Structures are given as structure tokens and as C-alpha cells.
Amino acid sequence: MLNLVPDKPKAVAEIFRVLRPGGRVQIADILLATPASAACRSHPELWAECIVGATTESDFLDLFHTEGFTGVELLSHLDYFAGSSSAETRKVAASFGARTLVMRAVKPS
């Protein structure tokens, strides 16, 4: 869950470092259509909902391209929050356009 990692570039760099050449990574993570504001980031409830630490899809995929991964591929989107029993969680997730992305990438040989 990179959405809860404060320093995402550092985390992706570490993933790249530990993979052997030709190694693959596949990740499912929560992303947002609308970035969370600084004010939203101060609410523990939104952190607990796994929302305010998330980034946008393009920024997320760019992290992998920038680090040097190849074959960065979007596999699917899922509406993770639709299954929540909490109407409030569904409402908050929808307000940010939160959804799950599944992607994969390769460390060049």
C-alpha cells in the first residue's frame, strides 16, 4: 500500500533496488482522481480510510517510469470502496474519485 507511504519516490526506488534485473513487480493500490488538499491530510479519519495518502494515477505511474522501470502497464481498475459497509466511507471515497489500480512493471535486464 504505497498510498500510506509518505515518501513514495524513495519507496519505488527501493523496490527497484531490490529487484533483480528482469524482475517484475505487480501492485494494487488506491489512487485518486482529485488530489487531497493539505487540510484533508490533517484528518486522521481520512488516513484511516486510506484516502489522503494516495496520489493520482498519472503521478503514481510516473514514479515507476522515472525510477527506470520498463513495461509499466495498467492492468485494471477496481472500485474497492463500493463494497464498504459504511455509507460515509463510500461517500468520502467517491468525493475524491478513489479507486484501486492494478499495475505491473519490469526492472530492465
Steps between C-alpha positions, in 0.01 A plus 500: 500500500710786371210734571602498867873556431598866549806486269369315195803570276730350763275193534492442122879547487535229764272265307718560194820443701397164647364350178746298299549605136199378305298482824134594497281686743121495510318741728142578590455836669244769564516807278302821477346699219512812720813551712443553871572848632741574784198564724361155421836340580469618859192283564587161655165359384596555137834328559314207657278486191822463290409806295711808576834325457410396148614679187358529150532222244734694272728601790504141627598351163755778445679390819578167334599650165727754672673231703587308183239225485394388153181334387299708747153372429159578643319169544167606648299733720282381786248684715639380833280736701171389344501194725533701821221454750541868594295746298730777624809317369335453162403869494849625593669267251268616225570865579871441427438264209685229695545164334750219484749463219681176422827546308822320420848597391839344425851588611710498182754219459 
